[in-house]
Every structure is written in C-alpha cells, then in structure tokens.
C-alpha cells in the first residue's frame, strides 16, 4: 500500500490535483460574481508555490540541473516564465506537451467549475 501511495503522492500529481480543484473553485466564484475568501487565495498561492518548488527541486535533481540560489523567491516572482523555460530546456519539444497539459488542467478546471455552477443554479 505504501508503494502505491508513494506513486500517487508525487509533486506532479499533487500539483495537478491542487490546480484542478482550485480552478474549479475559481470558475465557480467567477460565474457566481462572488469573491473567493482570502484564506482560499492564500492557501492556493502558498500551496502552488510550495508544490512547484518541490517539483522543481526533485525534477532538477533527477536531471542534474543546478538551481538558482533563492529558488523560492525566483519561482514566486517569475514562475510563468521560469517553468516553461525549464521544461523546454530539460525536455526539448516534449516539454510542450507538459505545458499544454498544465494549461488544459488550468483552463479546463475553470470551465468545469463555471459549467457546474450554471447547471446547478438553473
């Protein structure tokens, strides 16, 4: 059981789970014209930064890539530029598939949340 659990609880899977749940909630909030609670926004921001840093540290260790000195601050400020660059540099053209998968989960989660809200409030 622990071997199965260790495969599920990876930085990659947790990142996709966090983004999908948060984007579904964001889609619901945006269609309902309500503001998300500050605790939701804080938890999502901290969780995203933490899991992204964990993923980057683990992945760069596997690939033998050195990281900058203050990776956390660097990710916090420039993650939309750093992550695609890192993926393309380490994986080449295959990095585009990872970027597209992330964008699909990001945009798809928001669309699912908006659709659920509309269907449930009819």
C-alpha positions in Angstrom: 0.0 0.0 0.0 2.8 2.5 0.8 4.4 1.8 -2.6 1.1 2.7 -4.3 0.6 5.7 -2.1 4.1 6.9 -2.9 3.3 6.9 -6.6 0.2 8.9 -6.0 1.7 11.4 -3.7 4.3 12.9 -6.0 4.9 16.6 -6.6 3.5 16.3 -10.2 0.2 14.6 -9.1 -0.3 17.0 -6.2 0.3 20.0 -8.5 -2.3 18.8 -10.9 -4.7 18.0 -8.1 -4.2 21.4 -6.5 -4.6 23.3 -9.7 -7.7 21.4 -10.8 -9.5 21.8 -7.5 -8.5 25.5 -7.2 -9.5 26.2 -10.8 -12.9 24.5 -10.4 -13.5 26.8 -7.3 -12.2 29.8 -9.3 -14.6 29.0 -12.1 -17.5 28.8 -9.6 -16.5 32.1 -8.0 -16.1 33.9 -11.2 -19.5 32.9 -12.6 -21.3 33.5 -9.3 -19.9 37.0 -9.1 -18.6 36.4 -5.6 -15.1 37.0 -4.4 -13.2 33.9 -3.1 -12.4 34.1 0.6 -8.9 35.5 1.4 -8.0 32.2 3.1 -8.7 30.3 -0.2 -6.5 32.7 -2.2 -3.7 32.5 0.4 -3.8 28.7 0.7 -3.8 28.3 -3.1 -0.8 30.7 -3.5 1.2 29.1 -0.8 0.3 25.6 -1.9 1.1 26.3 -5.5 4.5 27.8 -4.7 5.4 25.0 -2.3 4.4 22.2 -4.6 6.0 23.9 -7.6 9.3 24.3 -5.7 9.1 20.7 -4.5 8.5 19.5 -8.1 11.3 21.7 -9.5 13.8 20.5 -6.8 13.0 16.9 -7.4 13.0 17.1 -11.2 16.2 19.1 -11.3 17.9 16.6 -9.1 16.9 13.8 -11.4 18.1 15.6 -14.4 21.3 17.1 -12.9 20.3 20.7 -13.4 21.6 23.3 -10.9 19.0 25.7 -9.5 19.4 29.3 -8.6 20.3 30.3 -5.0 16.9 31.5 -3.9 14.6 29.3 -5.9 11.5 30.1 -3.8 11.7 33.8 -4.4 12.6 33.2 -8.1 9.5 31.0 -8.5 7.3 33.4 -6.7 8.2 36.3 -8.9 8.7 34.6 -12.3 7.1 31.2 -12.3 5.1 31.8 -15.5 8.4 32.3 -17.3 10.7 30.0 -15.3 8.6 26.8 -15.5 8.1 26.8 -19.3 11.7 27.7 -19.9 12.9 24.9 -17.6 10.6 22.4 -19.2 11.7 23.3 -22.7 15.4 23.4 -21.7 15.3 20.0 -20.0 12.8 18.1 -22.2 13.0 19.8 -25.6 9.9 19.5 -27.7 8.4 17.1 -25.2 8.2 20.0 -22.7 5.5 21.5 -24.9 3.2 18.5 -24.0 3.7 19.1 -20.3 3.0 22.8 -20.8 -0.1 22.1 -22.8 -1.3 19.5 -20.2 -0.9 22.1 -17.4 -2.8 24.7 -19.5 -5.5 22.2 -20.2 -6.0 21.4 -16.5 -5.8 25.1 -15.6 -8.3 26.3 -18.2 -10.4 23.1 -18.1 -10.8 23.3 -14.3 -12.2 26.8 -14.5 -14.5 25.8 -17.4 -15.8 22.8 -15.4 -16.4 24.9 -12.3 -18.3 27.6 -14.3 -20.3 24.9 -16.0 -21.2 23.1 -12.8 -22.3 26.4 -11.2 -24.5 27.3 -14.2 -26.1 23.8 -14.3 -26.7 23.6 -10.6 -28.3 27.1 -10.3 -30.8 26.6 -13.2 
